[in-house]
Amino acid sequence: MNAERDLAPLAPSVVRALNDKLYEKRKVAALEIEKLVREFVAQNNTCQIKHVIQILSQEFALSQHPHSRKGGLIGLAACSIALGKDSGLYLKELIEPVLTCFNDADSRLRYYACEALYNIVKVARGSVLPHFNVLFDGLSKLAADPDPNVKSGSELLDRLLKDIVTESNQFDLVGFIPLLRERIYSNNQYARQFIISWILVLESVPDINLLDYLPEILDGLFQILGDNSKEIRKMCEVALGEFLKEIKKNPSSVKFAEMANILVIHCQAADDLIQLTAMCWMREFIQLAGRVMLPYSSGILTAVLPCLSYDDRKKNIKEVANVCNQSLMKLVIPEDDEMDETKQSMTLPAEPTSQESLSKTEAASSGSLDASGDSNFSNSSVFTVTSDGAWPDARCPALTPPSPALPARPSAGGQHRSSRDRRTSVSRGGKLVAPVSAERYSSMKMLSKKMRRSECSIDGCWARSCGHKLTSCMVEFVLLQFSDPRFPLGEALPGFPLWPGERSSERIQVTLNLDGIVQVLDCHLHDTSIGMMTRIAVLKWLYHLYIKTPRKMFRHTDSLFPILLRTLSDESDEVILKDLEVLAEIASSPAGQTEGHGPSDSSDVRPGPVELHIPARTSQLSSSGAKGLECSPSTPTMNSYFYKFMINLLKRFSSERKLLENRGAFIIRQLCLLLNAENIFHSMADILLREEDLKFASTMVHTLNTILLTSSELFQLRNQLKDLRTPESRNLFCCLYRSWCHNPVTTVSLCFLTQNYKHAYDLIQKFGDLEVTVDFLTEVDKLVQLIECPIFTYLRLQLLDVKNNPYLIKALYGLLMLLPQSSAFQLLSHRLQCVPNPELMQTTDSTKPSTGFKRMTASNIDYTELLQHFEKVQNKHLEARHQRAGRAEQLDRRVVL
């Protein structure tokens, strides 16, 4: 090295000392350099100062020889000390070579670099802030240095830099956020601790509003919250707690929509602390932001619903999830059911020209699924976390397909910006985040175009890896462009936010994305592994949606109905009760009313599966949540779905006999409470009349008859059938009778209930022509037991009036003759022995006509035709039994052979 020619104005002795391996000699050389630079400063010789710094940088600090590099570092620190306040003019030249030495393989040299930078920063103080990003980047690497001395030195420099940032009001937060977002995903514990410490410092500075940029770092904070180190988890928990306090203080300035999907992801985390913290944040977001969170309902429900079935080990998460669920449900209002979707959007100005298109701002519609309300339900997907914990695929509806485009906004002067000045503002959740130049915007569109043509998959890992090039809002723009096929390749993404100064009343209103919500609920109902409380919550949601948004919900009735019907087989009575509430609301809501309903809709019940059809919209439907429509027994439907519901319910009972045996009575009784009992029995009787499976029809009639005679819920219906005074009651009796004929004993019990004693006697006379089986005698035995119950108290009292009720006594004696010598025989025989002698019961009023005969005479019921119908049905049953017996005999013969 030729010192005299190359390294002037440094003296040869100084050069030799800087290259010496002993620290003391290098220190002496540094003092000489300090004196030299002070002289140059006094002479205002900036050229020589720059030359000295350049020599120390190029010839020493960046030298291949380690001792030379050490000499260069101490020399640069000496220059900074000599420059004093003027060091700010040369900071770039001073800092860059020192930062390069941070990557040196020699740990001692990294320590000397840290020491040199400390002296440089200490002298420059606030002047280093324009270079903060490179300093932070270097420190973040030293924080994870394996050498404890280097790490200790970096901590001293870190504290100094924090003091400078805290006392300064010129910190460039906007420029720092992209670096922070990139570094926050580090997996190194020390780097994470370094990042959290800086976030806490920035959050504590009053002049720095880190809350505006929380969406950029929130995901990384939740990642750090899952660190194995308890100390780091605690620090991160404190940081998140401080942010949440700030959010509660100033909710109006919080970008709730931009953070909703992040919370949805971490609400599904496997780590309990992450899940609980994210769920607490979600609870506060829903309560503070209100309907702003509504477009994200599907993602929120995906995360919240499974938590409702947690056991006591996760009691805290379960309680918070329940609050989230209840609060979210309250956000759905009747206004979300508007038939005209355009009522929910603002009036848009004229479309812009092609030259103005670049001035549009880009934004998502602030939704977790398609918030426009017009998306295809069958094509939407549920928003979930991938198995590796990464962000979801780009096609995941967590990123909202946008709403219609807004034109370019005029500038403050009323004129559109020129192409040179035009800048596109990419936004997330309807709020401006970062301005983007037209050139960069074009690059983003081109990236979107290439990816869509190649049909590649983009996930969150890719988004994070590009964090140093694109902001997250730009990445989201690309993801949205790629995931939504409704927009042409490379076109600007519609759905723009507000320009500065625009009135908030011009915002597009939040709309309910019912398709996504229904899909999530449907998926949870299909999942047999979910807990009881989750299923109950799902059914509560469906019921709530049918109450608040009946018109929109009836579009999904076809897809929901099969699973709702299968849910009737659930093991939990509480689940079945909620399921019946939903089915009853479907069957009774005025929004489901269409023309041409009733029994005439289906002339044949059995052949082929009966499917529900989507009702046509009616323009004059009332939006009230009325429980039913006024209808007479002659039209046994509460709306166009009611009769079809009865058909499918009976089909379910027919295909699943255990359901009928174990829960059939329970289901029908609850339906009688929720709906009109008369309509239920009328419609079921009408369906069973055409039932081809005669054995099932007989079993079903027996079940219905038992419910009719014994259920307290049907007290009013029994009273209506007792007298048959109105045409409606007589019509109901005839309808029930024709179906009750599938079971002879139930037919007699119906006649007893309606006080048609003569016809009951005629029926019993026909029993002699029937095939008397053990099952038949068992049913007669049960009928005798029923006669002794409180329901037939009036019948037993009528035995006192022997003269006016002769056929009642004959009918009872007929039953007695049918019974073998059993306990039922003894019971009925004792009852008939109590019938008084008619001669002893005569009074002065005995000549008055019987009210019973008056009722029967006035009824105008063709009992002869009913009797013929009974004989016809019983003949069918006889043929069916013989056919079953013949098939059984043939099967036995084959087994023997």
Buried (B, 14 or more C-beta within 10 A) or exposed (E): EEBEEEBBBBBEEBBBBBBBEEBEBBEBBBBBBBEBBBEBBEEEBEEBBBBBBEBBBEBBBBBEEBBBBBBBBBBBBBBBBBBEEBBBBBBEBBBBBBBBBBEBEBBBBBBBBBBBBBBBBBBBBBBBBBBBBBBBBBBBBBBBBEBEEBBEBBBEBBEBBBEBBBEBEEBEBEEBBBBBBBBBBBEEBBBBBBBBBBBBBBBEBEEBBBBBBBBBBBBBBBBBBBBEBEEBBEBBBBBBEBBBEBBEEEBEEBBBBBBBBBBBBBBBBEBBBBBBBBBBBBBBBBBBBBBBBBBBBBBBBBBBBBBBBBEEEBEBBBBBBBBBBEBBBEBBEEEBBBEEEEEBBEEBEEEBEEEBBBBBBBBBBBBBBBBBBEBEBEEBBBBBBBEEBBBBBBBBBBBBBBBBBBBBBEBEEEEBBEEEEBBBBBBBBBBBBBEBEBEBBBBBBEBBBEBBEEEEEBBBBBBBEBBEEBBBBBBBBBBBBBBBEEBEBBEBBBBBBBBEEEEEEEBBEBBBBBBBBBBBBBBBBEEEEBBBBBBBBBBBBBBBBBBBBBBBBBBBBEBBBBBBBBBBBBEBEEBBBBBBBBBBBBBBBBBBBBEEBBBEBBEEBBEEEBEBEEBEEBEEBEBEBEBBBEBEBEBBBBBBBBBBBBBBBBBBBBEBEEBBEEBBBBBBBBBBEBBBBBBBBBBBBBBBBBBEBBBBBBBBBBBBBBBBBBBEBBEEBBEBBBBBEEEBBBBBBBBBBBBBBBBBBBBBBBBBBBBBBBBBBBBBEBBEEBEEEEEBBEBBBBBBEBBBEEBBEEBBEBBEBBEBBBBBBBBBBBBBEBBEEEEBBEBBBEBEEEBEEBEEEEEEEEEEEEEBEEBBEEBEBEBEEBBEBBEEBBEBBBEBBEEEEEEEEEEEEEEEE
